[in-house]
Structure formats: C-alpha cells, structure tokens
Amino acid sequence: MHKFDWQDLQHFLALAHGGSLSGAARALGVDHATVSRRIAALEAALDVKLVHRLPRSVRLTREGEALLDRAALAERGMVQLGHYLDARAGAATTEVRVSASPAVATRLVAPSLPAFHRDHPEITLTLAVTPEIAQPDRGEAELAIRLVEPTEGELLARRAGSMAFGLYGPPGYAARPGAEWSFIGYDDTYEHVTQQQWLRSVVGNRPVVFRSSDLLAQQEAAAAGLGAVSLPRFIGDADDRLVRLPQQQPHPSAPIWLVTYPDLFRAPPVAAVMTFLAGIVAEHCPRED
C-alpha cells in the first residue's frame, strides 16, 4: 500500500480545481513553490506522473485524472464528516458562510442583514461573493444561493423563489422610437444565461454598445444613459434612475434555489440563516410557477 501525506493530496486537489500552480497557491494561501514541491512529493510517493507542467497552466495526465476522481470522493467524505461534527456542535457554530452572486449578495442579501443581526446577534454571517457556483461538497460554504437546480443528489435544495427580469432604461428612453434604442448586455462569458438569450431576441439588429461580465456595471451604464439593459426586477424596480421599458416578448425568469447539506441544516445557526434567506427571496422574488 502506498503511503503519502494527506496534505500533498490536498495540494493536488487544489491544483486540479485551480488549473495552475498560482491558482492553487492562492486557494491554499501558500506560495507556488510549495504547491510544486507537494505535487512532486505525491508523485514520488505514488511513483507516477500526475501532471504535465505547461508555461501558464497544468494538465493532468491519465493517471492524474484517475487519481482526481478518487481523491474527490475522499474529499467529499471528509467535508461530510466535518458537516456532521458541526451539526453535532449545534449552537456552538456561530459563523455561517453563504455563497451568492454579486448582484444577489449586494442588492438582495446585504440590505436585509441589519434585521437578521438584530434577531440573531450570536451568528456571524459571512457572505462569499462569487459569480461561480459554490461547491458545498468541497467545504466552500454552508449555504449557497443558486440560479440553477442542483444536481448533486446528497444536497438539500429548496426552491425559494423566481428571479424575474425586465428591460430597463433612463426615464426618457420609453418615449424614443424603439428602432433608436441601444443595448447593454453580458460579454461572451455569460452568453448562455437566461436573460442574455432573451435580450438577444429583443435586440434584433439594433446595436449593443456595452458588454460586461458584471451586472452592476451594466446597471450603472444604463442609469448614466448609455442604453437599455436586462435586470432582475428587484434591482431595476428599486433604481429610481431607471424605468421599466415595455416589451412584447414575455419576460424571462430563473428559479432561485437555497442549497445546503442535510446534516448542516440540523444545526440551528444554519437553519436560522436558511429561514432568513428564504424570507427575503420570497418577499422580493416570489415564485412565478
């Protein structure tokens, strides 16, 4: 049986997830030389080459891919064990990490935090703002707010609401002929998302004058008079610099899911945060089905 350092395996997983030595180093809070040394030690212990080192990235070998599948299972097992122990700790758990997109975190969750703190002063809510989908099975958050239905069977998922979108522009925009409208949208990174596909059907042959991967940057550009933008209604309706523009096409919407592990949900602090999030989503983004 091969003997190796579990810390080396952790570095290998971070390298596989991050795609580069620098990415793994940032995730682990170490320098890239430490990551390289740990990977070399794991390769020596297993007597196999795990990665091809490229100038700006790494690529797993066939043996590395096989190890990744098995190492990920071990990682999930360790995370689930931690969840079980956290749940056993009950009220001793005072920090709850929530992962959400920048728009949801900034415009939906953050404004409601004073009320949550008043009701639960013993809980520190840590908001991890990221456009990526958090992976609870890697211990990245206790709770996640997602706009896509979870496919991981072991997760507890609750459909909390619907994010409805509308088309918004400066106050005088509605009076202009539609043929003169300009538009603001996502860049190619998010070409696949629901509201961007809807916007493309609305735009037709009219110009898209600004693209950004950041929805809040799109909002600010529209408010400055640059053009029309597709926004969640809880953002657009609350911005008095913008008005909702009439459209013939039905507006798009995306389901909002709250995701955690069953073991974690049994911990009172996690359950309290889940109830808080479900409440603000239901208030501002009610289900449309």
Secondary structure, 3 states (H helix, E strand, C coil): CCCCCHHHHHHHHHHHHHCCHHHHHHHHCCCHHHHHHHHHHHHHHHCCCCEEECCCCEEECHHHHHHHHHHHHHHHHHHHHHHHHHHHHHHHCCEEEEEECHHHHHHHHHHHHHHHHHHCCCCEEEEEECCCCCCHHHCCCCEEEECCCCCCCCCEEEEEEEEEEEEEECHHHHHCCHHHCCEEECCHHHCCCHHHHHHHHHHCCCCEEEECCCHHHHHHHHHCCCCEEEEEHHHHCCCCCCEECCCCCCCCEEEEEEEECHHHHCCHHHHHHHHHHHHHHHHHCCCCC
